[in-house]
Structure formats: C-alpha cells, structure tokens
C-alpha cells in the first residue's frame, strides 16, 4: 500500500477525536499518539510504554506557523534549523504553552517536530491540533524499525492502528534532536 486511503485518515481522526490512543507511522518510526491536549490519553500512553511521566514525549505539527501557539517565544535560530534540516528534526523549545501539562518536561520545555510526511501532515492538518508522538515500544526496549517489529503488547494496547505502511519493511530511524535555550544557544541531544 503505497498511498494511504481517505478512510484510513477518517478512522484515525475519529479515534483521536474520541480521545483514543493511536498506533501510526510518523515521518520517522512508528509511534503511539493522541491529542496533545488530552491529559487522560497522554497518561494512557505513559502506562502503555511503562514509562514515568517525568520523561516527556514530543508533539508533531504540520507547519512551523503553528509553533507560536505552543511555544512562548521561538528563538530565531529555530526557523533556520527547520529550514536547513534535510532529515526529520525534533527541537526542544523552552517555554511550552497550550499543551497538556503531563507532556511538558520539568524545565517547562517541549519537543516539537514539523512533519513533512504526507500522511502525518494531512492527519494533523485535518485534526487542527498537535499530535503526541513517542516510539511504539516499551520504555527501555529498542524502537521498532518497522511495523513488524512492534511488540504485540503495544499493538493490543492501542485503540486504533493505522493501516498505511504496515507492509513497509524499510527500516526507519528516529529524528535528530536539538535542545534550544531562550538565548538561541543549542545543544545536540541526538544526531
């Protein structure tokens, strides 16, 4: 299945609108996701992953114009990093806002990635809200490189599983991560 179906998107949107947890292909690896404003759904993801909620998860947006809605002040360097990045890039911004508290790190930061993937972009654009994204694995075990590598426990715990790309066996990898300070200084967390 090289192209996703409208029904696949509609069914996924329906699950998200009902506060459910989805298992979906992102612009990097398969992820568990939900509405980034739904505290209860986010709690369920922490439980599924058997992860403490002091380890924050990231959110996906479909375009950089949405950034200002969720970050108090976007350092100028962020726009340049987004523009020059040729692979998926997660940026950890200081000063998260308008996002469920249990998604925000203890220091008030939030990891955000602007997706260029067609499926995720359309899903977020139609959902009109940011999506939570965290690797589809139990905390501590390796992230799955493709759908077949996702543990059954994770598949069973998700409320909705996206059909698109289940048969894609191309190994995928996680994004690069950069953490920004309010003054624009940054550190590379993961290359």
N, C-alpha and C positions, 0 to 999 in steps of 0.2 A: 504494500500500500504506500505509494509514493506521495499521494496527496491526501490530506485529511478531508473528512466529509463534513458537511454542514450539520448533520445530525450529531456527529461526534462533539462538535463545538457546542451545539444547543444542549445536549445532555450534560456536558461538563458545566456549562453556565447554570443549568438548573440545579445541579449538585452544590455549586458554590453559593448560589442564592439561598439555598436551604441550610447553609452553614455546615456543609459536609466537607470531609477531607478527601482530596483527590490524589490519585497517583498519575503523574503526567510527564511527558517528555519535555524537557526545557531546552534552551539553546545550548546547554552543556549536557549534564547527565539526567537520568530520570529522577524526579523529585516528588516529595509529598508536598501538597499545597493546600491552601484555604484562603479565605478572605482575610487580608491583613488587618482588618478592623474587628474581627470576630474572636474575642478573648477565649471563648469556650472551644472553638475549633482549633485554635493555636495550642491550647492545653492538651487536647487530644493528640496532636502531633508530637508534643514532648513525651507523652505517655507511650505512643506507638514506638518512638525511637528509643525509649527508655533513657531519656536524657534529662539532665536537670535544666530548669528554665533560666539558669543564670548564663547558660550558653545560648546566646541569641541566634536567631535564624535571620536569613536575609529576605528581602522582598524584590519582586520583579515589577518593572514599569515598562510601558510600551514606547514611551518617548521622554526625552530629557526635559520637556516643558512641564512635566508633572513633578519634577524634583522639588520645586519651591513649595509645593503643597505639603511635603513630608519632611523637609529639612529646613531648620530655622534660617540658616544662612549658607548658601552654596559657595564655597571658596572658588575664585576664578579659575584656579588650576583644574578644577573638576571638569569644566567644559572642554578644556584642551585634552585632558586624558581620555575623555569619552570619544572625542573626535579622532584622535590618533590611534586609538586601540584597534588592532586588527583581529583580536580574538575576544571572546566574552570577558568582560572586566567587571568585577564587583568592587564598588568603592564604599568604604565605611566612612560615613559622614558624622560629624559631631552634631548634636542638637536635633534629634528626631522630634517630629511633631505629627499629630493627627494619625497616629498608628497605635494599635493596641499596646498597652504598657508591657505586657509579657513578651513582646517581640523586641523591645528596646534593651540594649546592653546596660549594665550597671553604670557605665560612664555617660549614659544618655545618647550613645551613638547607635546608628542603624546602617546595616549593609544593604546597598541598593544596586541592582544591575538593570541597565536598559537593554531589553532584548531586541535582537534583530531577526530572530527566528519567526517565520511566518505564522506557525500555529500559536505560539505564545503571544505574539503581537496581537493577533486577531482576538484571542481569548481575553486578554487584558483590556483591549480597546472596547470590546463589547461589554465586559464586566464593569468597566469605568472605575475600577478601584485597583490598588496594588494587590498582587498575589504573594503569599508566603511561598518560599521555596527552600527546601532543605533536602539533602541527598536521601534517597529512598533506601535507607539501611538502618539497622540497629546501631546506636551510638557505639563507636569503637571498632565496628567491623568496616571493611573497605567499601567505598561507594561503588554501586554497580555500574559496569561499563556499558551494559545494555539491558533490555527488559528481562531477558532470560536469567540474568544474574541477580535479580531482585529476590530476596528471601520470601518464601511463601507466607511467613508470619506478617510481613509488610503488606503483601497483596491482599491477604484476608482482612487486615485491619482497615484498609482504605474503604471508603464508602462508594467510591466511583473510580474506575480505571479507564483511562483514555485508550482508545483502540489504535490511534495513529502511532506509527513507529514501533509497535510491539514486535514486528518481524524484522526490524532493522538491527542487524548484528554488528554493525560498525562500532568499534569501541569508542566511547566518548570520554572526555575528561573534564574535570572541574575547571572553573574560571580562575583567572588571576585575581588576587585580592590586594587592594591598596587601601591603607588607612590614612585619612586626611585629618590634619589638625586645623583648628579655626583660622590659623595664620597662613594656611596654604601649604605648610610643610607636609610631606607624606612619607610613609614607610611602606615597603613592600612586605606584605604578610605572606603571600604565596605567589610564586612566579607562574 
